[in-house]
Amino acid sequence: QVQLVESGGGLVQPGGSLRLSCAASGSMSSLRAMGWYRQAPGKQRELVATITSGGSTDFADSMKGRFTISRDNAKNTVYLQMNSLKPEDTAVYYCYAQKRGLLYWGQGTQVTVSS
């Protein structure tokens, strides 16, 4: 089992920045990848970014150049740095972890981009 706790969401103006954190606990062995999805009202959940145990990263096209993902293995924590935020980035952001073919989810954190 893997437990995930997100933090760092909130209200930010367009063009602003936020950093989300996801702290993992539990059985960390065989943890393949971690990352973030988001879900806006009335829309399907979409992948935002992922980082593998080896440090490889991938992003959805709309986030490339604006978001970065990093991982502190000593703290079992993944970070999502979001810059140049747009109103369309408003969503609940969910951290996930992939282990042995299973996905584990955090409770989500709200990000609202509005003036």
ZADO-1210 file (C-alpha; in nm, 4 decimals, padded with zeros to 6 digits):
<atoms>
<atom x="00.0000" y="00.0000" z="00.0000" code="GLN" pos="1"/>
<atom x="00.1065" y="00.3538" z="-00.0742" code="VAL" pos="2"/>
<atom x="-00.0440" y="00.6613" z="00.0901" code="GLN" pos="3"/>
<atom x="-00.0208" y="00.9981" z="-00.0817" code="LEU" pos="4"/>
<atom x="-00.0839" y="01.3414" z="00.0663" code="VAL" pos="5"/>
<atom x="-00.0897" y="01.6497" z="-00.1535" code="GLU" pos="6"/>
<atom x="-00.0402" y="02.0091" z="-00.0487" code="SER" pos="7"/>
<atom x="00.0249" y="02.3482" z="-00.2041" code="GLY" pos="8"/>
<atom x="-00.2951" y="02.4243" z="-00.3910" code="GLY" pos="9"/>
<atom x="-00.4787" y="02.7520" z="-00.3680" code="GLY" pos="10"/>
<atom x="-00.5898" y="03.0632" z="-00.5496" code="LEU" pos="11"/>
<atom x="-00.3468" y="03.2385" z="-00.7816" code="VAL" pos="12"/>
<atom x="-00.3782" y="03.5129" z="-01.0406" code="GLN" pos="13"/>
<atom x="-00.3224" y="03.4430" z="-01.4104" code="PRO" pos="14"/>
<atom x="00.0490" y="03.4416" z="-01.4838" code="GLY" pos="15"/>
<atom x="00.1319" y="03.3395" z="-01.1293" code="GLY" pos="16"/>
<atom x="00.3016" y="03.0301" z="-00.9919" code="SER" pos="17"/>
<atom x="00.2280" y="02.7523" z="-00.7465" code="LEU" pos="18"/>
<atom x="00.4201" y="02.4511" z="-00.6274" code="ARG" pos="19"/>
<atom x="00.2360" y="02.1346" z="-00.5369" code="LEU" pos="20"/>
<atom x="00.3870" y="01.8680" z="-00.3155" code="SER" pos="21"/>
<atom x="00.2987" y="01.5022" z="-00.2820" code="CYS" pos="22"/>
<atom x="00.4392" y="01.3093" z="00.0099" code="ALA" pos="23"/>
<atom x="00.4320" y="00.9327" z="-00.0195" code="ALA" pos="24"/>
<atom x="00.4398" y="00.6856" z="00.2669" code="SER" pos="25"/>
<atom x="00.3952" y="00.3152" z="00.3100" code="GLY" pos="26"/>
<atom x="00.5651" y="00.0528" z="00.0965" code="SER" pos="27"/>
<atom x="00.8039" y="00.2387" z="-00.1324" code="MET" pos="28"/>
<atom x="00.9649" y="-00.0677" z="-00.2866" code="SER" pos="29"/>
<atom x="00.8932" y="-00.1303" z="-00.6560" code="SER" pos="30"/>
<atom x="00.7487" y="00.2180" z="-00.6932" code="LEU" pos="31"/>
<atom x="00.7704" y="00.2695" z="-01.0678" code="ARG" pos="32"/>
<atom x="00.6492" y="00.6217" z="-01.1274" code="ALA" pos="33"/>
<atom x="00.4757" y="00.9138" z="-00.9644" code="MET" pos="34"/>
<atom x="00.3078" y="01.2155" z="-01.1059" code="GLY" pos="35"/>
<atom x="00.0007" y="01.4300" z="-01.1332" code="TRP" pos="36"/>
<atom x="-00.3353" y="01.4240" z="-01.3002" code="TYR" pos="37"/>
<atom x="-00.5945" y="01.6980" z="-01.2915" code="ARG" pos="38"/>
<atom x="-00.9690" y="01.7182" z="-01.3316" code="GLN" pos="39"/>
<atom x="-01.1590" y="02.0330" z="-01.4150" code="ALA" pos="40"/>
<atom x="-01.5348" y="02.0635" z="-01.3557" code="PRO" pos="41"/>
<atom x="-01.7274" y="01.8744" z="-01.6220" code="GLY" pos="42"/>
<atom x="-01.4127" y="01.7301" z="-01.7779" code="LYS" pos="43"/>
<atom x="-01.2314" y="01.4002" z="-01.7670" code="GLN" pos="44"/>
<atom x="-00.9225" y="01.3519" z="-01.5580" code="ARG" pos="45"/>
<atom x="-00.6103" y="01.4224" z="-01.7634" code="GLU" pos="46"/>
<atom x="-00.2436" y="01.3501" z="-01.7164" code="LEU" pos="47"/>
<atom x="-00.0336" y="01.6503" z="-01.6228" code="VAL" pos="48"/>
<atom x="00.3147" y="01.5142" z="-01.5639" code="ALA" pos="49"/>
<atom x="00.4972" y="01.2015" z="-01.4619" code="THR" pos="50"/>
<atom x="00.8406" y="01.1137" z="-01.3301" code="ILE" pos="51"/>
<atom x="00.9820" y="00.7631" z="-01.3217" code="THR" pos="52"/>
<atom x="01.1978" y="00.6064" z="-01.0547" code="SER" pos="53"/>
<atom x="01.4920" y="00.6737" z="-01.2849" code="GLY" pos="54"/>
<atom x="01.4090" y="01.0421" z="-01.3130" code="GLY" pos="55"/>
<atom x="01.2650" y="01.0504" z="-01.6642" code="SER" pos="56"/>
<atom x="00.9835" y="01.3009" z="-01.7037" code="THR" pos="57"/>
<atom x="00.6927" y="01.3505" z="-01.9366" code="ASP" pos="58"/>
<atom x="00.4310" y="01.6216" z="-01.9653" code="PHE" pos="59"/>
<atom x="00.1052" y="01.6841" z="-02.1398" code="ALA" pos="60"/>
<atom x="00.1596" y="01.9138" z="-02.4365" code="ASP" pos="61"/>
<atom x="-00.0304" y="02.2048" z="-02.2842" code="SER" pos="62"/>
<atom x="00.1983" y="02.2041" z="-01.9794" code="MET" pos="63"/>
<atom x="00.5336" y="02.1748" z="-02.1535" code="LYS" pos="64"/>
<atom x="00.7495" y="02.4768" z="-02.0875" code="GLY" pos="65"/>
<atom x="00.5301" y="02.5944" z="-01.8011" code="ARG" pos="66"/>
<atom x="00.5329" y="02.3043" z="-01.5536" code="PHE" pos="67"/>
<atom x="00.8217" y="02.1077" z="-01.4133" code="THR" pos="68"/>
<atom x="00.8178" y="01.7915" z="-01.2038" code="ILE" pos="69"/>
<atom x="01.0859" y="01.6817" z="-00.9638" code="SER" pos="70"/>
<atom x="01.1364" y="01.4131" z="-00.7065" code="ARG" pos="71"/>
<atom x="01.3169" y="01.3994" z="-00.3730" code="ASP" pos="72"/>
<atom x="01.3725" y="01.0296" z="-00.3145" code="ASN" pos="73"/>
<atom x="01.5077" y="01.0857" z="00.0368" code="ALA" pos="74"/>
<atom x="01.1783" y="01.2483" z="00.1341" code="LYS" pos="75"/>
<atom x="00.9571" y="01.0303" z="-00.0893" code="ASN" pos="76"/>
<atom x="00.8100" y="01.3516" z="-00.2217" code="THR" pos="77"/>
<atom x="00.7224" y="01.4681" z="-00.5703" code="VAL" pos="78"/>
<atom x="00.6850" y="01.8331" z="-00.6615" code="TYR" pos="79"/>
<atom x="00.4975" y="02.0023" z="-00.9422" code="LEU" pos="80"/>
<atom x="00.6141" y="02.3546" z="-01.0132" code="GLN" pos="81"/>
<atom x="00.3543" y="02.5411" z="-01.2143" code="MET" pos="82"/>
<atom x="00.4433" y="02.8712" z="-01.3775" code="ASN" pos="83"/>
<atom x="00.2579" y="03.1064" z="-01.6097" code="SER" pos="84"/>
<atom x="-00.0709" y="02.9708" z="-01.4846" code="LEU" pos="85"/>
<atom x="-00.3827" y="03.0233" z="-01.6918" code="LYS" pos="86"/>
<atom x="-00.7505" y="03.0170" z="-01.5952" code="PRO" pos="87"/>
<atom x="-00.7827" y="02.6889" z="-01.7865" code="GLU" pos="88"/>
<atom x="-00.5381" y="02.5322" z="-01.5411" code="ASP" pos="89"/>
<atom x="-00.8093" y="02.5543" z="-01.2763" code="THR" pos="90"/>
<atom x="-00.8768" y="02.2011" z="-01.1554" code="ALA" pos="91"/>
<atom x="-00.8349" y="01.9557" z="-00.8744" code="VAL" pos="92"/>
<atom x="-00.4850" y="01.8158" z="-00.8991" code="TYR" pos="93"/>
<atom x="-00.4322" y="01.4562" z="-00.7947" code="TYR" pos="94"/>
<atom x="-00.1036" y="01.2931" z="-00.7151" code="CYS" pos="95"/>
<atom x="-00.0605" y="00.9328" z="-00.8217" code="TYR" pos="96"/>
<atom x="00.1920" y="00.6558" z="-00.7713" code="ALA" pos="97"/>
<atom x="00.2323" y="00.3488" z="-00.9868" code="GLN" pos="98"/>
<atom x="00.3430" y="00.0250" z="-00.8279" code="LYS" pos="99"/>
<atom x="00.3213" y="-00.3251" z="-00.9702" code="ARG" pos="100"/>
<atom x="00.0527" y="-00.2284" z="-01.2167" code="GLY" pos="101"/>
<atom x="-00.1628" y="-00.0533" z="-00.9578" code="LEU" pos="102"/>
<atom x="-00.2304" y="00.3175" z="-00.9279" code="LEU" pos="103"/>
<atom x="-00.2585" y="00.4868" z="-00.5911" code="TYR" pos="104"/>
<atom x="-00.4176" y="00.8298" z="-00.5542" code="TRP" pos="105"/>
<atom x="-00.4031" y="01.1224" z="-00.3207" code="GLY" pos="106"/>
<atom x="-00.7112" y="01.3102" z="-00.2088" code="GLN" pos="107"/>
<atom x="-00.6542" y="01.5979" z="-00.4480" code="GLY" pos="108"/>
<atom x="-00.5773" y="01.9640" z="-00.4036" code="THR" pos="109"/>
<atom x="-00.7694" y="02.2508" z="-00.5606" code="GLN" pos="110"/>
<atom x="-00.5888" y="02.4959" z="-00.7862" code="VAL" pos="111"/>
<atom x="-00.7857" y="02.8015" z="-00.8932" code="THR" pos="112"/>
<atom x="-00.6438" y="03.0527" z="-01.1388" code="VAL" pos="113"/>
<atom x="-00.8494" y="03.3686" z="-01.1378" code="SER" pos="114"/>
<atom x="-00.8153" y="03.7424" z="-01.1139" code="SER" pos="115"/>
</atoms>
